Amino acid sequence: MGIKVFLIFNLLLSFSSSKADIPDCNYYDTVDLSHIEKQNGSYVYEGIVIPANLTGEYDFKMIPYWERQPETKHLRGCLCQEKPCVRFCCPRKNMLPNGGCSDGFKEELSLSNPYLNVSRGDGSIKTQYIYNETIMRTQYYEYDEVLGLRAGEYLLFENGTVYINSSSSYFSKEKYCFYAHSNFQETLWIVLHHGSLKWTTTDLTFSMISLILTNLTTAIYLYVKELRNVLGKCLISFFLCHLVIQILFWLDNSSLLNEVCSLTGYFYYFNHVALYLWTSVISYHLWITLTSLKSHEPENHFLVFSAFAWILAALFTGIIFVINKVWENDPHHWNGMPIVGFSRCVMVGSKWTLRIFMNGPLIVIGIFNWTMFILTIRYIRKVKKDLKYLKARHEGTFNCLEFDGETYILFLRLSFIMGLSWMMFLYELINWERELWEALTNVVNFIDSSIGVFYFVLIILKRSTLRMLMDR
């Protein structure tokens, strides 16, 4: 009896899940209808009527090169059932809640009426006018490449597949979209999707825990007066940058910032650069404080540090803002730009672009932080060694095998406070073997998603801080 119930349950489960898929309709031919009201038994999407029998509820989304990803249950309609769709990319900042795009491309098409040459199965070519077809606006992805193709350098087939001569490669309709411009006769600009970021449930869980603990760490530093010295204020500034980055990441991931997408992207980059700069400020301050015999901290130190971090971060942000304003609508420069508001609200770009605008400042700051760290631990080791020698000489005993655990915990704490953990992201500059690359990626992603946990444990859960909290 139990086996029969189990089989019936599985049958019903498979039936209910299969009901979601629209018969004879590829997922990539569907659009999200959850923001559109039903009218007279059908849905109107961008002026196109989709009957109710061509709709279905989906609890997943498909991403090129990845398997199904869990998604909140939503209604989708088969937009490309009646006639083939022509897919044009829409920047994230221009995406509308109903799935449309506010970049003005449709108006541009109506003025120029461009066409595409489509290859039929018998080898003949037919002319397909864009404005007469179903225009679908699809998203950009993180690892996109824009490619300009002239006549004879590609073949476009009726099923949507594109063949590119230079790479001898076929790209099915879900692995590309056309760059939104109307001059197809000279150059066909195509956006190739080479992959997308994938966040596991573990990464997202640790990221949420990290966000909570970073918030708690910041609150403790703001609450305890004794912690609000120059170093404490620098750490608070650092934690605030980290909090902003984490919050914007979650909101961007949930598509809740589309209306202020560009502003979000620049603000994210500003805090990202400021975060690195505050690690250099903290590294310098710790080195000066620990190696100096002066016990007094000048009052204007924090103001000088703040001016350095915030002004320099604003300067870097201004540079990418100008680059985007000048070149973002020119596909010739697209692959070399720090793109803001296209695949995500936050900045993305090619590997070389990220090396210049993200890893470039990080390399300079990293070299400085490592220098400060090495000089600091050398000084601490020297002082500890001298004290140990004086103590041993006074007591008349020498122990060469003594393990000083507190010193190594101090070094670990300093390495995180001085921002050395962020330097792990520079592994991307080296071409590792595949197995080593995947292992390092997993380690770095884990540290990145749970960095707030490390800060809470190493900075808050120590005797001196806990004693200050208990004395309040």
C-alpha positions in Angstrom: 0.0 0.0 0.0 2.8 2.4 0.9 4.6 1.7 -2.4 1.4 2.5 -4.3 0.9 5.8 -2.4 4.5 6.6 -3.1 4.2 5.9 -6.9 0.9 7.9 -7.1 2.5 10.8 -5.3 5.4 10.8 -7.7 3.1 10.6 -10.7 1.1 13.6 -9.5 4.3 15.5 -8.8 5.7 14.8 -12.2 2.3 15.8 -13.7 2.1 19.0 -11.9 5.7 20.0 -12.8 5.2 19.0 -16.5 2.1 21.2 -16.5 4.4 24.2 -16.1 6.1 23.6 -19.4 4.2 25.0 -22.4 3.8 22.3 -25.0 6.1 22.7 -28.1 7.6 25.9 -26.7 11.2 26.3 -25.9 11.8 28.1 -22.6 13.9 30.8 -24.4 10.8 31.6 -26.5 8.8 32.5 -23.4 8.5 35.8 -21.5 7.6 36.7 -18.0 3.9 37.7 -17.7 3.6 38.0 -14.0 3.3 41.8 -14.2 0.6 41.7 -16.8 -3.1 41.4 -16.1 -5.3 38.9 -18.0 -7.7 40.5 -20.5 -10.5 38.6 -22.3 -8.7 35.3 -21.7 -5.3 36.4 -23.0 -2.3 38.5 -22.2 -1.0 41.5 -24.1 2.8 41.8 -24.1 4.4 44.7 -26.0 1.3 44.8 -28.2 1.4 41.1 -28.9 -1.6 38.9 -27.8 -0.6 35.7 -26.0 -3.6 33.3 -25.5 -4.0 31.6 -22.1 -3.3 28.1 -23.6 0.2 29.3 -24.4 1.0 30.2 -20.8 2.3 28.2 -17.9 3.6 28.6 -14.4 7.4 28.1 -13.9 9.3 27.7 -10.7 12.7 27.9 -12.4 14.7 30.0 -14.8 17.2 28.9 -17.5 20.6 30.5 -17.8 22.9 29.8 -20.8 25.6 27.2 -20.0 24.0 26.4 -16.6 21.2 24.0 -15.6 17.8 25.1 -14.3 18.0 27.6 -11.4 15.3 27.7 -8.8 13.0 30.8 -9.1 9.8 32.0 -7.4 6.8 30.6 -9.2 5.7 32.9 -12.0 3.6 32.9 -15.2 5.3 32.8 -18.5 3.9 33.0 -22.0 5.1 31.6 -25.4 5.8 34.8 -27.3 7.5 33.2 -30.3 4.8 30.6 -31.1 3.2 32.5 -34.1 6.3 33.8 -35.7 10.0 33.7 -35.0 11.5 36.1 -32.5 14.4 38.4 -33.1 16.3 38.8 -29.8 17.8 42.2 -28.9 19.7 42.8 -25.7 18.3 45.2 -23.2 20.5 46.8 -20.6 19.5 46.1 -17.0 19.0 49.8 -16.3 16.4 50.0 -19.1 14.4 46.9 -18.2 10.8 47.5 -17.4 8.7 45.5 -14.9 6.6 44.1 -17.7 9.6 42.8 -19.6 9.8 45.7 -22.0 12.8 48.0 -22.6 12.9 51.8 -22.3 16.0 52.4 -24.5 13.9 53.8 -27.4 15.0 51.1 -29.8 11.5 50.4 -31.2 11.2 54.0 -32.2 14.6 53.8 -33.9 13.5 50.7 -35.8 10.3 52.3 -37.1 12.3 55.1 -38.7 14.9 52.9 -40.4 13.1 49.6 -41.0 16.3 47.4 -41.1 16.4 43.8 -42.3 18.3 40.6 -41.8 19.4 38.0 -44.4 18.2 34.6 -43.2 19.5 31.3 -44.6 16.8 28.7 -45.4 17.2 25.0 -45.2 17.6 24.7 -49.0 20.5 27.2 -49.0 18.5 30.1 -50.3 18.5 33.5 -48.6 15.4 35.4 -47.6 15.1 39.0 -46.4 13.5 39.4 -43.0 12.4 42.9 -42.0 13.0 43.4 -38.2 10.0 45.6 -37.6 7.6 42.9 -39.0 8.9 40.2 -36.7 8.4 39.5 -33.0 10.9 41.6 -31.1 12.1 40.0 -27.9 14.2 42.0 -25.4 16.6 39.7 -23.5 19.2 40.4 -20.8 22.9 40.8 -21.0 25.1 38.4 -18.9 28.3 38.9 -17.0 30.7 37.3 -19.5 29.4 38.8 -22.7 31.4 39.7 -25.8 30.3 42.1 -28.5 31.3 41.0 -32.0 31.0 43.0 -35.2 30.2 40.9 -38.3 30.1 42.0 -41.9 28.2 40.2 -44.7 29.9 36.9 -45.5 31.3 36.5 -42.0 28.2 34.8 -40.6 25.1 32.8 -41.4 21.7 33.3 -39.7 19.4 30.4 -39.9 15.5 30.3 -39.6 15.6 28.5 -36.2 17.7 31.4 -34.8 21.1 29.7 -34.8 24.0 31.8 -35.9 27.2 30.4 -37.5 30.3 32.6 -37.2 33.0 31.9 -39.8 36.0 33.2 -37.8 35.5 30.7 -35.0 33.7 28.0 -37.0 31.1 28.0 -34.2 27.3 27.7 -34.0 25.5 29.7 -31.4 21.9 28.7 -30.7 19.3 31.4 -29.9 19.8 31.3 -26.2 23.5 32.0 -26.4 23.4 35.4 -28.1 21.3 38.4 -28.7 21.7 41.3 -31.2 23.1 44.6 -30.0 20.3 47.2 -30.1 21.1 49.4 -33.1 19.5 49.9 -36.5 22.4 49.9 -38.9 22.4 46.2 -39.8 23.5 46.6 -43.4 27.0 47.7 -42.7 27.8 45.6 -39.6 25.8 43.1 -37.6 26.7 43.6 -33.9 26.0 40.4 -31.9 26.4 39.9 -28.2 27.7 36.4 -27.4 26.9 34.9 -24.0 30.0 33.0 -22.7 28.5 32.3 -19.3 27.0 33.8 -16.2 27.8 34.0 -12.5 26.3 31.1 -10.5 25.7 31.5 -6.8 25.1 28.3 -4.8 22.7 28.1 -1.8 25.8 27.8 0.4 27.3 31.0 -0.9 24.1 32.9 -0.4 23.5 31.5 3.1 27.0 32.5 4.3 26.6 35.8 2.6 23.5 36.5 4.6 25.1 35.4 7.8 28.1 37.6 6.9 25.8 40.6 6.4 24.2 40.1 9.8 27.5 39.8 11.6 29.1 42.7 9.8 26.1 44.8 10.9 26.5 43.6 14.5 30.3 44.3 14.4 29.6 47.8 13.2 27.0 48.4 15.9 29.3 47.2 18.6 32.1 49.6 17.5 29.6 52.5 17.4 28.2 51.5 20.8 31.4 51.1 22.8 33.1 54.5 23.3 36.5 52.9 24.0 36.5 51.4 20.5 35.9 54.7 18.8 39.5 55.8 18.6 41.3 56.6 15.3 41.6 52.9 14.5 38.1 52.2 15.5 36.7 55.0 13.3 38.7 53.7 10.4 37.3 50.2 11.0 33.8 51.6 11.2 34.3 53.3 7.8 35.6 50.0 6.4 32.7 48.0 7.8 30.2 50.6 6.4 31.6 50.2 2.9 31.4 46.5 3.3 27.8 46.7 4.5 26.8 48.9 1.5 28.5 46.5 -0.9 26.7 43.5 0.6 23.3 45.2 0.7 23.6 46.4 -2.9 24.6 42.9 -4.0 21.5 41.4 -2.5 19.2 44.1 -3.9 20.8 43.9 -7.3 20.5 40.1 -7.3 16.8 40.5 -6.5 16.3 43.0 -9.4 15.0 45.6 -6.9 17.2 48.4 -8.1 16.4 48.6 -11.8 14.9 52.1 -11.5 18.1 53.5 -10.0 20.4 50.9 -11.7 23.2 53.2 -13.0 23.3 55.2 -9.7 23.6 51.9 -7.8 26.4 50.7 -10.1 28.5 53.8 -9.5 27.8 53.9 -5.8 28.8 50.2 -5.6 32.1 50.9 -7.3 32.7 54.0 -5.1 32.3 51.8 -2.0 34.3 49.0 -3.5 37.4 51.2 -4.1 36.9 53.0 -0.8 36.9 49.6 0.9 40.3 48.8 -0.5 41.6 52.3 0.4 40.5 52.0 4.0 42.5 48.8 4.3 45.6 50.7 3.2 44.8 53.5 5.7 44.3 50.9 8.5 47.5 49.2 7.5 49.5 52.4 7.7 47.9 53.5 10.9 48.6 50.2 12.6 52.2 50.2 11.5 52.7 53.8 12.7 50.9 53.1 16.0 52.6 49.8 16.9 56.1 50.9 15.9 55.9 54.4 17.5 56.7 55.3 21.0 54.1 58.0 21.1 50.9 57.2 22.9 49.0 60.3 21.8 46.9 60.1 18.6 46.6 63.4 16.7 42.9 64.4 16.4 43.1 65.3 12.7 44.5 61.9 11.7 41.0 60.5 11.0 40.0 63.5 8.9 43.2 63.2 6.8 42.5 59.5 6.4 38.9 60.1 5.4 39.9 62.7 2.8 42.4 60.3 1.3 39.9 57.4 1.1 36.7 59.2 0.0 38.3 61.7 -2.5 40.4 59.0 -4.2 37.4 56.7 -4.5 35.3 59.5 -5.9 38.1 60.2 -8.5 38.2 56.6 -9.7 34.4 56.5 -9.9 34.4 59.7 -11.9 36.8 58.2 -14.4 34.5 55.2 -15.1 31.4 57.5 -15.2 33.0 59.6 -18.0 34.1 56.5 -19.9 30.5 55.1 -19.8 28.9 58.4 -20.8 31.3 58.8 -23.8 31.4 55.2 -25.1 28.5 53.1 -23.8 26.5 53.4 -27.0 29.4 52.6 -29.3 29.8 48.8 -29.7 33.3 49.3 -31.1 34.5 50.1 -27.5 32.1 47.8 -25.6 34.6 45.0 -24.9 37.1 47.3 -23.3 34.8 49.3 -21.1 33.9 49.1 -17.4 30.3 48.5 -18.2 27.7 49.8 -15.6 24.0 48.9 -15.7 24.1 46.3 -18.5 24.3 42.7 -17.3 24.0 43.9 -13.7 23.7 47.2 -12.1 27.2 46.8 -10.6 30.2 47.1 -12.9 31.2 44.2 -15.1 33.6 44.0 -18.1 36.1 41.9 -19.9 38.9 40.2 -18.1 41.4 42.9 -19.1 38.9 45.7 -18.2 38.4 44.3 -14.7 42.2 43.9 -14.3 42.6 47.7 -15.0 39.7 49.2 -13.1 39.2 46.6 -10.3 42.4 44.6 -9.9 44.6 47.5 -10.9 44.0 49.6 -7.7 43.9 46.4 -5.7 47.4 45.4 -6.8 48.9 48.8 -5.8 47.0 48.7 -2.5 47.9 45.1 -1.9 51.6 45.7 -2.4 51.4 48.6 0.1 49.4 46.5 2.6 51.7 43.6 2.4 54.7 45.9 3.0 53.0 47.4 6.1 52.0 43.9 7.4 55.5 42.5 7.0 57.1 45.5 8.6 54.6 45.4 11.5 55.0 41.7 12.3 58.8 41.9 12.0 58.7 44.7 14.7 56.3 42.7 16.9 58.4 39.5 16.5 61.5 41.5 17.4 59.9 43.0 20.5 58.5 39.6 21.6 61.9 38.0 21.1 63.7 40.7 23.1 61.2 40.4 25.9 61.4 36.6 25.9 65.2 36.8 26.0 65.2 39.3 28.9 62.7 37.1 30.8 64.7 33.9 30.1 67.9 35.6 31.1 66.3 36.8 34.4 64.9 33.4 35.2 67.9 31.5 33.8 65.9 29.2 31.5 65.7 29.1 27.7 63.0 27.2 25.7 63.6 27.2 22.0 60.5 25.1 21.3 58.0 27.3 22.9 54.9 27.9 20.7 53.4 31.4 21.2 49.8 30.9 20.1 48.7 34.4 21.1 51.2 35.9 18.7 50.1 33.9 15.8 46.4 34.7 16.5 47.5 38.4 16.6 49.1 38.0 13.2 46.0 36.3 11.8 43.9 39.2 13.2 46.2 41.8 11.7 46.1 40.1 8.3 42.3 40.5 8.2 42.3 44.0 9.6 45.0 45.0 7.1 42.9 43.7 4.3 45.2 40.8 3.2 42.2 38.5 2.7 41.0 40.7 -0.2 44.3 40.1 -2.0 43.2 36.5 -2.7 41.1 37.8 -5.6 44.3 38.5 -7.5 44.5 34.7 -8.3 42.5 35.6 -11.4 45.6 37.2 -12.9 47.3 33.8 -13.1 46.4 31.1 -15.6 46.1 28.1 -13.3 45.3 24.5 -14.4 41.6 23.7 -14.4 41.5 21.7 -11.2 43.6 24.2 -9.2 41.5 27.0 -10.6 38.2 25.5 -9.5 39.7 24.7 -6.0 40.9 28.3 -5.6 37.6 29.7 -6.9 35.7 27.7 -4.2 38.1 28.9 -1.5 37.9 32.5 -2.5 34.1 32.5 -3.0 33.8 31.0 0.5 36.0 33.6 2.1 34.2 36.4 0.1 30.7 35.2 1.1 31.6 34.7 4.8 34.1 37.5 5.3 31.9 39.2 7.9 32.0 36.0 10.0 35.8 36.2 10.1 35.8 39.8 11.2 33.3 39.2 13.9 35.2 36.2 15.4 38.7 37.8 15.2 37.8 41.3 16.2 34.7 41.1 18.5 35.2 37.6 20.1 38.4 38.5 21.9 38.9 39.1 25.6 39.5 42.8 25.5 36.4 43.6 23.4 34.2 41.2 25.4 35.4 42.8 28.6 34.5 46.3 27.3 31.0 45.0 26.4 30.5 43.4 29.8 31.6 46.6 31.6 28.9 48.7 29.8 
